[in-house]
Amino acid sequence: MSRAASAGRRTSRLAHVDSGPYAPPVPAGELSVTSADGAGLHVEVHGPEGAPPVVLAHGWTCSTAFWAAQIRELAVDHRVIAYDQRGHGRSPASPACSADALADDLVAVLEATLAADEKAVVVGHSMGGMTVMAAADRPAFREHAAAVLLCSTGSSRLVAESTVVPIRAGRLRTWLTRHVLGARAPLGPVTPLALRILKYGTMGPGSAPHMVEACARIVHACPRKVRHAWSQVLDLLDLDQGVRQLTAPTAVLVGTADRLTPPVHAQLAAALPHNLGVTELPGLGHMTPVEAPELVSARIRELVSSYVQVREGA
């Protein structure tokens, strides 16, 4: 490894918490996967070979570190595959930012990490859930997705439905929200004020300080150009057709205090061909895998037990 690459990896790790349940676990293996347009994706594999696979797709401004609690719990007896969305974490930025690019990336990860006949539970949080919806009609996704868990996500009208700006719904709120979420300004260091702002916008009022700290360090590590570029994609996103094409058994989780993708977005479940139901989490915000780590991990385990067959020889 070059000195520059080594330094980059150290910086990535130092940006996150380094102890406790939200410290990123050391992966059993790492690989670089190339997407359809040549974009590189950083992929981590945790847990024993041959164990039932789970694939984790994180959201806007996050990274594989977002899944630390799930990885730590599930990797005991699952093969957990987590990747950095393009431009996030250790995946290089790409000029191509679109729902199709997200779908291409997920398909590339599935094909690179799963055997031809292997199926996994695919979990998407926020933009990761949108990634799943965008990939729903791809043959490779359908071949590999045994079941899906959508956490804190939506398929369209993301800016119009957001309640980050606490005024009545309408053109003014939409305009203000678009400018808040699409701001080009750097987030700066993780200060007490920054923690309060992040908690208000993305987490429930009862979120513990160590949860808020973990999320802040992850979000603040996202390059501002990447944050802005993907905010523009999310502003115009319409994946309602993708919901209708998501034929894998699909469960939906949403926090009742989510300001970024409020519970109204969970109505997408009604259009799912194989709807396993919506679970509302009282008082929780947008960062459900961090705010309710045990519950999210347990739901993933349930889906694996119900829909993933243990392969012969495993």
C-alpha positions as CSV (number, residue, x, y, z in Angstrom):
1,M,0.0,0.0,0.0
2,S,1.3,3.5,-0.9
3,R,2.0,6.0,1.8
4,A,-0.9,8.2,0.5
5,A,-3.3,5.3,0.6
6,S,-2.2,4.4,4.1
7,A,-2.7,7.9,5.3
8,G,-6.1,8.0,3.7
9,R,-7.2,4.9,5.5
10,R,-5.9,6.3,8.9
11,T,-7.9,9.5,8.3
12,S,-11.0,7.6,7.5
13,R,-10.8,5.6,10.7
14,L,-10.0,8.6,12.8
15,A,-13.1,10.4,11.5
16,H,-15.2,7.8,13.4
17,V,-15.6,6.9,17.0
18,D,-12.8,4.5,18.1
19,S,-14.5,2.6,21.0
20,G,-17.8,1.3,22.0
21,P,-20.7,-0.2,19.9
22,Y,-20.3,2.3,17.1
23,A,-16.6,1.8,16.5
24,P,-16.2,0.2,13.0
25,P,-15.2,-3.4,13.4
26,V,-12.2,-4.7,11.5
27,P,-13.4,-6.6,8.4
28,A,-12.4,-10.2,7.6
29,G,-11.7,-9.0,4.1
30,E,-11.8,-5.9,1.9
31,L,-12.0,-5.5,-1.9
32,S,-12.4,-2.9,-4.6
33,V,-15.4,-3.5,-6.9
34,T,-15.7,-1.7,-10.3
35,S,-19.2,-0.5,-11.2
36,A,-20.6,-0.5,-14.8
37,D,-19.2,3.0,-15.6
38,G,-15.8,2.3,-14.1
39,A,-16.4,3.8,-10.7
40,G,-14.6,2.1,-7.8
41,L,-16.4,0.9,-4.7
42,H,-14.8,0.1,-1.4
43,V,-16.4,-3.2,0.0
44,E,-15.9,-4.8,3.4
45,V,-16.8,-8.4,4.2
46,H,-17.3,-9.4,7.9
47,G,-18.0,-12.8,9.5
48,P,-17.4,-16.5,8.6
49,E,-17.3,-17.8,5.0
50,G,-20.3,-19.8,4.0
51,A,-22.6,-18.1,6.6
52,P,-25.9,-16.6,5.4
53,P,-25.2,-13.3,3.6
54,V,-26.5,-9.9,4.4
55,V,-25.7,-6.9,2.2
56,L,-25.9,-3.4,3.7
57,A,-26.3,-0.2,1.7
58,H,-25.9,3.1,3.7
59,G,-27.5,6.5,3.1
60,W,-26.6,9.9,2.0
61,T,-23.4,11.4,3.7
62,C,-22.7,8.1,5.6
63,S,-20.3,5.2,5.1
64,T,-19.8,1.6,6.1
65,A,-19.1,2.9,9.6
66,F,-22.9,3.7,9.9
67,W,-23.5,-0.1,10.2
68,A,-21.0,-0.8,13.0
69,A,-23.6,-2.0,15.5
70,Q,-25.3,-4.3,13.0
71,I,-22.0,-5.7,11.7
72,R,-20.7,-6.4,15.2
73,E,-23.9,-8.3,16.2
74,L,-24.6,-10.1,12.9
75,A,-21.0,-11.1,11.9
76,V,-21.0,-13.7,14.6
77,D,-22.9,-16.0,12.4
78,H,-23.6,-14.1,9.2
79,R,-21.4,-13.0,6.3
80,V,-22.0,-9.3,6.3
81,I,-21.2,-7.3,3.2
82,A,-21.1,-3.5,3.5
83,Y,-19.9,-1.0,0.9
84,D,-19.3,2.7,0.6
85,Q,-21.6,4.4,-1.9
86,R,-19.7,6.2,-4.6
87,G,-18.0,9.4,-3.2
88,H,-18.7,8.3,0.4
89,G,-16.3,6.7,2.9
90,R,-13.4,5.1,0.9
91,S,-15.2,4.9,-2.4
92,P,-13.8,7.6,-4.8
93,A,-16.1,10.4,-6.0
94,S,-17.5,10.1,-9.4
95,P,-19.0,12.7,-11.7
96,A,-21.9,10.3,-12.3
97,C,-24.5,10.9,-9.6
98,S,-27.9,9.3,-10.3
99,A,-30.3,6.6,-9.2
100,D,-29.1,4.5,-12.1
101,A,-25.6,4.8,-10.9
102,L,-26.7,3.7,-7.4
103,A,-28.4,0.7,-8.9
104,D,-25.4,-0.2,-11.0
105,D,-23.2,0.0,-7.9
106,L,-25.4,-2.3,-5.8
107,V,-25.6,-4.9,-8.6
108,A,-21.8,-4.8,-9.0
109,V,-21.4,-5.4,-5.3
110,L,-23.8,-8.3,-5.4
111,E,-22.2,-9.9,-8.4
112,A,-18.7,-9.5,-6.9
113,T,-19.4,-10.9,-3.4
114,L,-22.1,-13.6,-3.9
115,A,-22.0,-16.9,-5.8
116,A,-24.1,-17.2,-8.9
117,D,-26.9,-19.1,-7.0
118,E,-26.5,-17.3,-3.7
119,K,-29.2,-15.1,-2.2
120,A,-28.9,-12.5,0.6
121,V,-31.0,-10.2,2.7
122,V,-30.4,-6.7,1.3
123,V,-30.8,-3.8,3.7
124,G,-31.0,-0.2,2.7
125,H,-31.1,2.9,4.9
126,S,-32.3,6.2,3.5
127,M,-30.4,6.6,0.1
128,G,-29.5,3.0,0.5
129,G,-33.2,2.1,0.4
130,M,-33.5,4.2,-2.6
131,T,-30.6,2.3,-4.1
132,V,-32.6,-0.9,-3.6
133,M,-35.7,0.6,-5.3
134,A,-33.6,1.8,-8.2
135,A,-32.2,-1.7,-8.7
136,A,-35.5,-3.5,-8.3
137,D,-35.9,-4.4,-11.9
138,R,-32.3,-5.5,-12.5
139,P,-32.1,-9.2,-13.2
140,A,-29.0,-9.6,-11.0
141,F,-30.7,-7.9,-8.1
142,R,-33.7,-10.2,-8.4
143,E,-31.5,-13.2,-8.6
144,H,-29.6,-12.3,-5.4
145,A,-32.2,-10.6,-3.2
146,A,-34.0,-13.1,-1.0
147,A,-35.6,-10.4,1.1
148,V,-35.3,-6.7,1.7
149,L,-35.4,-4.4,4.7
150,L,-36.0,-0.7,3.9
151,C,-35.1,1.6,6.8
152,S,-36.1,5.3,7.0
153,T,-36.5,5.9,3.3
154,G,-38.8,7.2,0.6
155,S,-39.4,6.8,-3.1
156,S,-40.3,10.4,-4.2
157,R,-41.2,13.9,-2.9
158,L,-38.3,13.8,-0.5
159,V,-37.8,17.6,-0.2
160,A,-41.6,18.4,-0.2
161,E,-42.4,16.0,2.6
162,S,-39.4,16.7,4.8
163,T,-40.2,18.4,8.1
164,V,-36.6,19.6,8.8
165,V,-37.9,23.2,8.4
166,P,-40.6,23.4,11.1
167,I,-43.3,25.4,9.2
168,R,-46.5,24.4,7.4
169,A,-46.1,22.4,4.2
170,G,-46.0,24.3,1.0
171,R,-43.8,26.1,-1.5
172,L,-41.9,28.1,1.1
173,R,-41.1,25.1,3.2
174,T,-40.0,23.2,0.1
175,W,-37.8,26.0,-1.1
176,L,-36.2,26.5,2.3
177,T,-35.7,22.7,2.8
178,R,-34.0,22.5,-0.7
179,H,-31.5,25.2,0.3
180,V,-30.9,23.7,3.8
181,L,-30.2,20.1,2.5
182,G,-28.4,21.3,-0.6
183,A,-26.1,23.8,1.2
184,R,-22.5,23.8,-0.2
185,A,-21.0,25.1,3.1
186,P,-18.6,22.7,4.9
187,L,-19.9,21.2,8.1
188,G,-16.7,21.9,10.0
189,P,-15.6,20.2,13.2
190,V,-17.9,18.2,15.5
191,T,-18.7,20.8,18.1
192,P,-21.5,20.9,20.7
193,L,-23.5,23.1,18.4
194,A,-23.0,20.8,15.5
195,L,-24.2,17.9,17.6
196,R,-27.4,19.7,18.5
197,I,-28.1,20.6,14.9
198,L,-27.5,17.1,13.7
199,K,-29.6,15.6,16.4
200,Y,-32.5,18.0,15.6
201,G,-32.4,17.2,11.9
202,T,-31.7,13.5,11.9
203,M,-32.4,11.9,15.2
204,G,-35.1,11.4,17.8
205,P,-35.2,13.7,20.9
206,G,-34.3,10.8,23.2
207,S,-31.1,9.8,21.3
208,A,-28.2,9.2,23.6
209,P,-25.2,11.4,23.3
210,H,-22.9,8.6,22.1
211,M,-25.4,7.8,19.3
212,V,-25.4,11.5,18.2
213,E,-21.6,11.7,18.4
214,A,-21.2,8.6,16.2
215,C,-23.6,9.9,13.5
216,A,-22.0,13.4,13.6
217,R,-18.5,12.0,13.0
218,I,-19.7,9.9,10.1
219,V,-21.8,12.7,8.5
220,H,-19.1,15.4,9.0
221,A,-16.5,13.1,7.3
222,C,-18.5,13.2,4.0
223,P,-16.9,15.6,1.5
224,R,-19.1,18.7,1.0
225,K,-19.0,18.4,-2.8
226,V,-20.2,14.8,-2.5
227,R,-22.9,15.9,-0.1
228,H,-24.1,18.7,-2.4
229,A,-24.0,16.5,-5.6
230,W,-26.2,13.8,-4.1
231,S,-28.6,16.3,-2.5
232,Q,-29.4,17.4,-6.0
233,V,-30.2,13.8,-7.0
234,L,-32.4,13.2,-4.0
235,D,-34.3,16.5,-4.7
236,L,-35.5,15.2,-8.0
237,L,-35.8,11.5,-7.2
238,D,-38.9,9.5,-8.3
239,L,-38.7,5.8,-7.7
240,D,-42.4,5.0,-7.3
241,Q,-42.1,2.7,-10.3
242,G,-39.2,0.9,-8.6
243,V,-41.4,0.2,-5.5
244,R,-43.9,-1.6,-7.7
245,Q,-41.1,-3.7,-9.2
246,L,-39.6,-4.7,-5.9
247,T,-40.8,-8.3,-5.9
248,A,-38.7,-9.6,-3.1
249,P,-40.4,-9.9,0.3
250,T,-39.9,-6.5,1.8
251,A,-40.2,-5.1,5.3
252,V,-40.2,-1.3,6.1
253,L,-39.0,0.4,9.3
254,V,-39.6,4.1,10.1
255,G,-39.1,6.3,13.1
256,T,-42.2,8.4,14.1
257,A,-39.9,11.4,14.7
258,D,-38.1,11.2,11.4
259,R,-37.8,14.7,9.9
260,L,-35.9,13.7,6.7
261,T,-38.1,10.8,5.6
262,P,-41.2,11.2,7.7
263,P,-43.7,8.3,8.3
264,V,-45.8,9.4,5.3
265,H,-43.1,7.9,3.1
266,A,-43.8,4.4,4.6
267,Q,-47.0,4.4,2.6
268,L,-44.8,3.1,-0.2
269,A,-45.3,-0.3,1.4
270,A,-48.8,-0.4,0.0
271,A,-47.4,-0.6,-3.5
272,L,-44.9,-3.4,-2.7
273,P,-45.8,-6.7,-4.5
274,H,-44.7,-8.7,-1.4
275,N,-45.2,-6.4,1.6
276,L,-44.1,-7.8,4.9
277,G,-45.5,-4.8,6.8
278,V,-44.4,-1.5,8.3
279,T,-42.9,-1.1,11.7
280,E,-43.1,2.3,13.3
281,L,-40.6,3.1,16.0
282,P,-42.0,5.6,18.4
283,G,-39.8,8.6,19.1
284,L,-37.0,7.6,16.8
285,G,-35.6,9.8,14.1
286,H,-34.0,9.1,10.7
287,M,-30.9,7.2,11.9
288,T,-32.8,4.0,12.9
289,P,-29.9,1.5,12.7
290,V,-28.0,3.7,15.1
291,E,-30.9,4.7,17.3
292,A,-32.4,1.2,17.6
293,P,-29.4,-1.1,16.8
294,E,-30.8,-4.2,18.5
295,L,-34.2,-3.9,16.9
296,V,-32.8,-3.4,13.4
297,S,-30.4,-6.3,13.8
298,A,-33.2,-8.6,15.1
299,R,-35.4,-7.7,12.1
300,I,-32.5,-8.6,9.7
301,R,-32.0,-11.9,11.6
302,E,-35.7,-12.7,11.2
303,L,-35.6,-12.1,7.4
304,V,-32.5,-14.3,7.1
305,S,-34.1,-17.1,9.0
306,S,-37.3,-16.9,6.9
307,Y,-35.9,-16.4,3.4
308,V,-32.2,-17.4,3.2
309,Q,-31.4,-21.0,2.8
310,V,-28.2,-22.3,4.2
311,R,-26.0,-23.5,1.3
312,E,-24.8,-27.1,1.2
313,G,-21.3,-27.5,2.4
314,A,-21.5,-24.2,4.5
